Amino acid sequence: MKKIALLLTLAVAVPAAAIAAPVRAEAPQANIVQTAASTGQFTTLLALAKQAGLVGALSGSSKLTVFAPTDAAFKKVPKATLAKLGKDKALLKRVLLYHVIKGQVPAAKVVMLRSAKTLAGPSVRIRVSGKTVFVDKASVSKADIRTTNGIIHVIDSVLIPAS
């Protein structure tokens, strides 16, 4: 009897709208830079973005999509290449902007594209093989990380534009 009374009390205390309401995805609370920093897997990317003077643009109100290489992806880059990027701010900026496209482009739209023009100028090639999406030679390991100013798609390699 006590169990029935408790269930009736709980049923009355919880509004019907709360029970019937659909579950909604929480709106993003952080921008691209803040979201990337919170994951702990983009420290190299963020340090290079800071060095290139791109943190402000990636934190701003412009809607962007970033194909973000992880720290593990940067470990695959030859040390000589990273050293060259560290010494040439314009080249570093070009390489990093080669990972960014204008607008919010969710995975459902990315898979429909053959290429996408980057903020560096040249386009990246996009292809789908089985269930894997490739951006140039990098594969997308996680898609659709929503931020207040765009979307992050995690990739496993650093994209280097042709000279």
Protein Blocks (a to p, Z undefined) as FASTA:
>chain_A
ZZmmmmmmmmmmpcfklmmpccdddddfbdfklmmmmnopammmmmmmmmnopmmmmmmm
bdcddddddfklmmmpcfklmmmmmmmmklmmmmmmmmpcedjddfklmmmpcbdcdfkl
pacddddehjaccehjbccfbghiacfkbccdddfbdcdddZZ
